[in-house]
């Protein structure tokens, strides 16, 4: 089910998003591209297989690979439904520390991949 939803979102983005939108917003020329990708990934909730078609469209539209990977890691590792599930076993402060540390390292890895690839 998640794969079909991801394919549907990817197809919609491929057909309806203007050509230069992602390239301008999430390019390596903008220092805020990787953090923006991570912030935009938090409201989404999908597994790694379901987000792959979306990442494929990002890369096809010109988003750098490190930024796309950071978005993928953010979708899988940082999501609001995950925070609500963690609330049953953790305090809000510990959840905030968890999200902060994970987001920091996802952003650093996104910059590293953009530098290398």
Phi and psi restraints in degrees (value plus and minus 20) as a CYANA .aco file:
   2 UNK   PHI     -85.6   -45.6
   2 UNK   PSI     -55.1   -15.1
   3 UNK   PHI     -84.8   -44.8
   3 UNK   PSI     -61.7   -21.7
   4 UNK   PHI     -85.5   -45.5
   4 UNK   PSI     -59.1   -19.1
   5 UNK   PHI     -84.9   -44.9
   5 UNK   PSI     -63.7   -23.7
   6 UNK   PHI     -81.6   -41.6
   6 UNK   PSI     -60.6   -20.6
   7 UNK   PHI     -85.0   -45.0
   7 UNK   PSI     -60.3   -20.3
   8 UNK   PHI     -83.8   -43.8
   8 UNK   PSI     -63.5   -23.5
   9 UNK   PHI     -84.8   -44.8
   9 UNK   PSI     -63.8   -23.8
  10 UNK   PHI     -81.7   -41.7
  10 UNK   PSI     -60.8   -20.8
  11 UNK   PHI     -86.9   -46.9
  11 UNK   PSI     -60.3   -20.3
  12 UNK   PHI     -83.8   -43.8
  12 UNK   PSI     -62.4   -22.4
  13 UNK   PHI     -85.9   -45.9
  13 UNK   PSI     -58.9   -18.9
  14 UNK   PHI     -85.2   -45.2
  14 UNK   PSI     -56.8   -16.8
  15 UNK   PHI    -109.8   -69.8
  15 UNK   PSI     -47.0    -7.0
  16 UNK   PHI    -136.6   -96.6
  16 UNK   PSI     -34.9     5.1
  17 UNK   PHI    -102.6   -62.6
  17 UNK   PSI     111.4   151.4
  18 UNK   PHI     -77.3   -37.3
  18 UNK   PSI     132.8   172.8
  19 UNK   PHI     -77.0   -37.0
  19 UNK   PSI     -64.8   -24.8
  20 UNK   PHI    -115.5   -75.5
  20 UNK   PSI     -14.0    26.0
  21 UNK   PHI     -81.8   -41.8
  21 UNK   PSI     -75.8   -35.8
  22 UNK   PHI     -89.7   -49.7
  22 UNK   PSI     -55.6   -15.6
  23 UNK   PHI     -81.6   -41.6
  23 UNK   PSI     -59.7   -19.7
  24 UNK   PHI     -96.3   -56.3
  24 UNK   PSI     -62.7   -22.7
  25 UNK   PHI     -95.5   -55.5
  25 UNK   PSI     -59.5   -19.5
  26 UNK   PHI    -135.8   -95.8
  26 UNK   PSI       5.7    45.7
  27 UNK   PHI     -96.7   -56.7
  27 UNK   PSI     146.1   186.1
  28 UNK   PHI     -92.7   -52.7
  28 UNK   PSI     -34.0     6.0
  29 UNK   PHI     -91.7   -51.7
  29 UNK   PSI     -46.5    -6.5
  30 UNK   PHI    -112.2   -72.2
  30 UNK   PSI     103.2   143.2
  31 UNK   PHI     -86.1   -46.1
  31 UNK   PSI     -43.5    -3.5
  32 UNK   PHI    -111.4   -71.4
  32 UNK   PSI     -13.3    26.7
  33 UNK   PHI     -82.4   -42.4
  33 UNK   PSI     -67.8   -27.8
  34 UNK   PHI     -88.8   -48.8
  34 UNK   PSI     -68.9   -28.9
  35 UNK   PHI     -80.9   -40.9
  35 UNK   PSI     -55.7   -15.7
  36 UNK   PHI     -83.5   -43.5
  36 UNK   PSI     -61.1   -21.1
  37 UNK   PHI     -83.1   -43.1
  37 UNK   PSI     -60.1   -20.1
  38 UNK   PHI     -88.7   -48.7
  38 UNK   PSI     -61.7   -21.7
  39 UNK   PHI     -84.5   -44.5
  39 UNK   PSI     -61.2   -21.2
  40 UNK   PHI     -88.5   -48.5
  40 UNK   PSI     -41.2    -1.2
  41 UNK   PHI    -101.2   -61.2
  41 UNK   PSI     -39.2     0.8
  42 UNK   PHI     -82.0   -42.0
  42 UNK   PSI     -63.3   -23.3
  43 UNK   PHI     -89.0   -49.0
  43 UNK   PSI     -38.6     1.4
  44 UNK   PHI    -100.0   -60.0
  44 UNK   PSI     134.1   174.1
  45 UNK   PHI    -159.4  -119.4
  45 UNK   PSI      92.8   132.8
  46 UNK   PHI    -177.2  -137.2
  46 UNK   PSI     144.4   184.4
  47 UNK   PHI    -112.0   -72.0
  47 UNK   PSI     154.4   194.4
  48 UNK   PHI     -82.8   -42.8
  48 UNK   PSI     -57.2   -17.2
  49 UNK   PHI     -90.1   -50.1
  49 UNK   PSI     -52.1   -12.1
  50 UNK   PHI     -95.9   -55.9
  50 UNK   PSI     -43.1    -3.1
  51 UNK   PHI    -114.1   -74.1
  51 UNK   PSI     -31.0     9.0
  52 UNK   PHI     -78.6   -38.6
  52 UNK   PSI     -63.5   -23.5
  53 UNK   PHI     -82.4   -42.4
  53 UNK   PSI     -53.4   -13.4
  54 UNK   PHI     -87.1   -47.1
  54 UNK   PSI     -62.2   -22.2
  55 UNK   PHI     -84.6   -44.6
  55 UNK   PSI     -58.4   -18.4
  56 UNK   PHI     -80.5   -40.5
  56 UNK   PSI     -61.4   -21.4
  57 UNK   PHI     -87.3   -47.3
  57 UNK   PSI     -61.6   -21.6
  58 UNK   PHI     -75.5   -35.5
  58 UNK   PSI     -69.1   -29.1
  59 UNK   PHI     -86.5   -46.5
  59 UNK   PSI     -59.3   -19.3
  60 UNK   PHI     -85.1   -45.1
  60 UNK   PSI     -51.1   -11.1
  61 UNK   PHI    -104.4   -64.4
  61 UNK   PSI     -22.5    17.5
  62 UNK   PHI      88.5   128.5
  62 UNK   PSI     -13.8    26.2
  63 UNK   PHI     -93.8   -53.8
  63 UNK   PSI     113.5   153.5
  64 UNK   PHI     -79.5   -39.5
  64 UNK   PSI     130.5   170.5
  65 UNK   PHI     -82.4   -42.4
  65 UNK   PSI     -59.7   -19.7
  66 UNK   PHI     -83.4   -43.4
  66 UNK   PSI     -59.2   -19.2
  67 UNK   PHI     -87.5   -47.5
  67 UNK   PSI     -60.8   -20.8
  68 UNK   PHI     -85.9   -45.9
  68 UNK   PSI     -60.3   -20.3
  69 UNK   PHI     -86.8   -46.8
  69 UNK   PSI     -58.5   -18.5
  70 UNK   PHI     -82.6   -42.6
  70 UNK   PSI     -60.3   -20.3
  71 UNK   PHI     -81.6   -41.6
  71 UNK   PSI     -64.8   -24.8
  72 UNK   PHI     -82.8   -42.8
  72 UNK   PSI     -65.3   -25.3
  73 UNK   PHI     -84.7   -44.7
  73 UNK   PSI     -55.8   -15.8
  74 UNK   PHI     -85.9   -45.9
  74 UNK   PSI     -60.6   -20.6
  75 UNK   PHI     -83.5   -43.5
  75 UNK   PSI     -62.7   -22.7
  76 UNK   PHI     -96.8   -56.8
  76 UNK   PSI     -60.9   -20.9
  77 UNK   PHI    -114.6   -74.6
  77 UNK   PSI     -44.9    -4.9
  78 UNK   PHI    -147.7  -107.7
  78 UNK   PSI      89.5   129.5
  79 UNK   PHI    -168.1  -128.1
  79 UNK   PSI     131.8   171.8
  80 UNK   PHI     -83.4   -43.4
  80 UNK   PSI     -61.1   -21.1
  81 UNK   PHI     -81.0   -41.0
  81 UNK   PSI     -54.5   -14.5
  82 UNK   PHI     -84.6   -44.6
  82 UNK   PSI     -59.6   -19.6
  83 UNK   PHI     -83.7   -43.7
  83 UNK   PSI     -60.2   -20.2
  84 UNK   PHI     -88.4   -48.4
  84 UNK   PSI     -53.6   -13.6
  85 UNK   PHI     -89.8   -49.8
  85 UNK   PSI     -59.9   -19.9
  86 UNK   PHI     -87.7   -47.7
  86 UNK   PSI     -43.3    -3.3
  87 UNK   PHI     -80.9   -40.9
  87 UNK   PSI     -45.3    -5.3
  88 UNK   PHI     -89.7   -49.7
  88 UNK   PSI     -42.8    -2.8
  89 UNK   PHI    -143.2  -103.2
  89 UNK   PSI     -26.8    13.2
  90 UNK   PHI    -154.1  -114.1
  90 UNK   PSI     139.3   179.3
  91 UNK   PHI    -103.0   -63.0
  91 UNK   PSI     143.2   183.2
  92 UNK   PHI     -82.5   -42.5
  92 UNK   PSI     -55.1   -15.1
  93 UNK   PHI     -84.6   -44.6
  93 UNK   PSI     -63.8   -23.8
  94 UNK   PHI     -86.9   -46.9
  94 UNK   PSI     -56.3   -16.3
  95 UNK   PHI     -84.3   -44.3
  95 UNK   PSI     -61.4   -21.4
  96 UNK   PHI     -83.5   -43.5
  96 UNK   PSI     -60.8   -20.8
  97 UNK   PHI     -84.2   -44.2
  97 UNK   PSI     -63.7   -23.7
  98 UNK   PHI     -78.9   -38.9
  98 UNK   PSI     -70.0   -30.0
  99 UNK   PHI     -83.2   -43.2
  99 UNK   PSI     -59.6   -19.6
 100 UNK   PHI     -83.9   -43.9
 100 UNK   PSI     -66.3   -26.3
 101 UNK   PHI     -86.7   -46.7
 101 UNK   PSI     -65.5   -25.5
 102 UNK   PHI     -84.0   -44.0
 102 UNK   PSI     -63.4   -23.4
 103 UNK   PHI     -83.1   -43.1
 103 UNK   PSI     -61.7   -21.7
 104 UNK   PHI     -79.0   -39.0
 104 UNK   PSI     -67.6   -27.6
 105 UNK   PHI     -93.3   -53.3
 105 UNK   PSI     -50.0   -10.0
 106 UNK   PHI     -84.4   -44.4
 106 UNK   PSI     -63.0   -23.0
 107 UNK   PHI     -83.9   -43.9
 107 UNK   PSI     -64.2   -24.2
 108 UNK   PHI     -82.1   -42.1
 108 UNK   PSI     -61.0   -21.0
 109 UNK   PHI     -87.7   -47.7
 109 UNK   PSI     -55.6   -15.6
 110 UNK   PHI     -81.1   -41.1
 110 UNK   PSI     -66.1   -26.1
 111 UNK   PHI     -83.2   -43.2
 111 UNK   PSI     -60.7   -20.7
 112 UNK   PHI     -82.8   -42.8
 112 UNK   PSI     -65.5   -25.5
 113 UNK   PHI     -84.8   -44.8
 113 UNK   PSI     -57.2   -17.2
 114 UNK   PHI     -85.4   -45.4
 114 UNK   PSI     -54.1   -14.1
 115 UNK   PHI     -91.0   -51.0
 115 UNK   PSI     -61.0   -21.0
 116 UNK   PHI     -99.7   -59.7
 116 UNK   PSI     -64.9   -24.9
